[in-house]
Amino acid sequence: MIRISGPAILDLNTQNDLFAKQGVYTLHNFAAVVSAISAVFQWANANGIPVVSTRLHSASIADRGKTLVVGTPGSEGHKKLPGTILPRFVELPVDCGTDIPVQGFAGAQQFIFDLTDTDPFVSPRLDRLLSEAEADIWLVMGGPLELSVRMAVLGLLQRRQKVALIKDGFAERDAYEGEMALRQIESKNIEWLDAAEVPDRFAPKRRVLDPARKLRLGRGGMPVLVHRPMRGSTKYRMPR
C-alpha cells in the first residue's frame, strides 16, 4: 500500500494526439484548458505533489463511424504536452502485470502509464495503484471527458477514494457526449476546483500559538509554555 500525505494528481492523456490541433483525436476545446493543466503541473512540481499520468498507446477509439488509432509509439501524437513531465518520473510500458514500484513515490514523483484503452482501470497495474494508494484526495484532469475522465472519476469513487475535478482542466471530443458525462459526474459527491484555487486549497496549514499563552525559558534553557494571566485568574505554569 502506498501512503500519500496530501493530494495526488491523476493526469489523463495530456498528449499531442488529443491536446494539439494536428492530433489524430483532437479534443474540440483543448486550447481552453491547456493553460490550466500547465498551472497545476507547475504547482505540483514546486510542492512535490505525486502525479499519476496516463498516455494512450496505439489505442483504437471509435469516432463517427471510423476507428482511430491514437498514440502511435514514436509519433508526435504519443508525446506528452510540454510541461507535463516532471523531473523525477518513471515510464511504465503496456503490461498485464500488477507489480508497482516498491518505493512508491519516494523513488519518483510521477508515474507515466502507457495504456491501450481509454478506461484507466483496464490496466491491472494502474488499477492496483489507484486502489491501494492512500491519498487524501485525487485531483483529476485531462481527457476525453466522456471516456477517460468519466471512467476515472467513477472508478475512484467505487474504490472509496476522494475525488476533485479540475473544472477548467478537462476537454471532450463530442459536445453532447461530454455534457452527458458531466451530468453523470455532477450527481456524485466530489469536489470541484478551478486550477487557480488549487494552491490555496492545499496550502500547508500553519499552527498559530494561542494568544493567551507564551513561551518562556525554563531550567536548562528549555522552553516552558506559560498561560498569560487573565484578570481575576491565577498564573498556571505547565509542569516540567
C-alpha positions, 0 to 999 in steps of 0.5 A: 500500500502506498501512503500519500500525505496530501493530494495526488494528481491523476493526469489523463492523456495530456498528449499531442494526439488529443491536446494539439490541433494536428492530433489524430483525436483532437479534443474540440476545446483543448486550447481552453484548458491547456493553460490550466493543466500547465498551472497545476503541473507547475504547482505540483512540481514546486510542492512535490505533489505525486502525479499519476499520468496516463498516455494512450498507446496505439489505442483504437477509439471509435469516432463517427463511424471510423476507428482511430488509432491514437498514440502511435509509439514514436509519433508526435501524437504519443508525446506528452504536452510540454510541461507535463513531465516532471523531473523525477518520473518513471515510464511504465510500458503496456503490461498485464502485470500488477507489480508497482514500484516498491518505493512508491513515490519516494523513488519518483514523483510521477508515474507515466502509464502507457495504456491501450484503452481509454478506461484507466482501470483496464490496466491491472497495474494502474488499477492496483495503484489507484486502489491501494494508494492512500491519498487524501484526495485525487485531483483529476484532469485531462481527457476525453471527458466522456471516456477517460475522465468519466471512467476515472472519476467513477472508478475512484469513487467505487474504490472509496477514494476522494475525488476533485475535478479540475473544472477548467482542466478537462476537454471532450471530443463530442459536445453532447457526449461530454455534457452527458458525462458531466451530468453523470459526474455532477450527481456524485459527491466530489469536489470541484476546483478551478486550477487557480484555487488549487494552491490555496486549497492545499496550502500547508496549514500553519499552527498559530500559538494561542494568544493567551499563552507564551513561551518562556525559558525554563531550567536548562534553557528549555522552553516552558509554555506559560498561560498569560494571566487573565484578570481575576485568574491565577498564573498556571505554569505547565509542569516540567 
